[in-house]
Amino acid sequence: MQKEKLIVILGPTAVGKTELSIGLAAALKTEIISGDSMLVYRGCDIGTAKPTLAERRGIPHHLIDICAPSEPYTVTEFQTQAAACIRALNEKGKIPILAGGTGLYIKALLEGYQFNQATGHEAFRAGMAELAEEKGKQAVHDLLAAADPEAAARIHVNNFRRVVRALETLRYGGESISREKQADGTEASLVYDAFVIGLQRERQELYDRINARVEQMFAAGLEDEVRGLLAQGVTPAMPAMQGIGYKETVSYLQGAGTREEAIAQIQTSTRHFAKRQLTWYRKMPYIHWYDVAAYSGAELQAKIQRDAKGFFAPSDE
């Protein structure tokens, strides 16, 4: 059975995915599927660097603004919804572009992860995976240490699956029976016929872009956006407010520190997040990497268009 075709553009936050994906989608006359776990939330625009309607240039974007800030959004929901979009666009003769930086979501989609669907368990495991992506494996291990120090002493922080299984057993009882269908690292093993593009920049350049983006978010009104969400009844404990940029701004607005301290904290958290994103991508050897600084914007898009055409060209076999 022929696999559905897909172009993926991934990379750390602030690397330049949005601009490239929109330009490429316009050139290829296709549509974009968001692979960012925070862009699903309505009203969370500035702090997520969500592309504006003007920036989208009329290109349809899927899986943006589909959840209220109070709603959790899990990796399995993303898998189901993204797969439906990919199927529908392939049926129209289009190769969709999946753009985003949430490594867990993209890896799970491409490699066909299967999670136990037992009520409660799936959402719990997905939540732990998302916590690890945002704050690191140590944050999840710390939860186990607080709940069961003996288990935490036995299980190494890097044995993430066992850490989560132990937490799950503490919460629900019994043993975890989640399964994952892991790809073997080759393009042929992926669920999709996917050309996976990775964008990278030199570390200091990326960090400078991150720092500037956070400054721009505050200049664009991030404080007012968060005030508005709070006024609408969105609480600090709700999923959307747990994202980087939102939780720090809430703390600042509630009197914890200064505006400058909030900006610095968000910059630091975002830089750390970018490092964790790159850790996820190292588990995906099928990525075709491009150094953004080696091209002008037009040159990079042209290069990727040529490479995509070659990737999807019929073989001579």
Stockholm file with secondary structure:
# STOCKHOLM 1.0

chainA/1-317         MQKEKLIVILGPTAVGKTELSIGLAAALKTEIISGDSMLVYRGCDIGTAKPTLAERRGIPHHLIDICAPSEPYTVTEFQTQAAACIRALNEKGKIPILAGGTGLYIKALLEGYQFNQATGHEAFRAGMAELAEEKGKQAVHDLLAAADPEAAARIHVNNFRRVVRALETLRYGGESISREKQADGTEASLVYDAFVIGLQRERQELYDRINARVEQMFAAGLEDEVRGLLAQGVTPAMPAMQGIGYKETVSYLQGAGTREEAIAQIQTSTRHFAKRQLTWYRKMPYIHWYDVAAYSGAELQAKIQRDAKGFFAPSDE
#=GR chainA/1-317 SS CCCCEEEEEECSTTSSHHHHHHHHHHHHTCCEEECCTTTTBTTCCTTTTCCCHHHHTTCCEESSSCBCTTSCCCHHHHHHHHHHHHHHHHHTTCCCEEEECCHHHHHHHHHTCCCCCCTTHHHHHHHHHHHHHHHCHHHHHHHHHHHCHHHHHHSCTTCHHHHHHHHHHHHHCSCCCCCCCCCCSSGGGSSSEEEEEEEECCHHHHHHHHHHHHHHHHHHTHHHHHHHHHHTTCCTTSGGGGSTTHHHHHHHHTTSSCHHHHHHHHHHHHHHHHHHHHHHHTTCTTCEEEEGGGSCHHHHHHHHHHHHHHHHSCCCC
#=GC SS_cons         CCCCEEEEEECSTTSSHHHHHHHHHHHHTCCEEECCTTTTBTTCCTTTTCCCHHHHTTCCEESSSCBCTTSCCCHHHHHHHHHHHHHHHHHTTCCCEEEECCHHHHHHHHHTCCCCCCTTHHHHHHHHHHHHHHHCHHHHHHHHHHHCHHHHHHSCTTCHHHHHHHHHHHHHCSCCCCCCCCCCSSGGGSSSEEEEEEEECCHHHHHHHHHHHHHHHHHHTHHHHHHHHHHTTCCTTSGGGGSTTHHHHHHHHTTSSCHHHHHHHHHHHHHHHHHHHHHHHTTCTTCEEEEGGGSCHHHHHHHHHHHHHHHHSCCCC
//
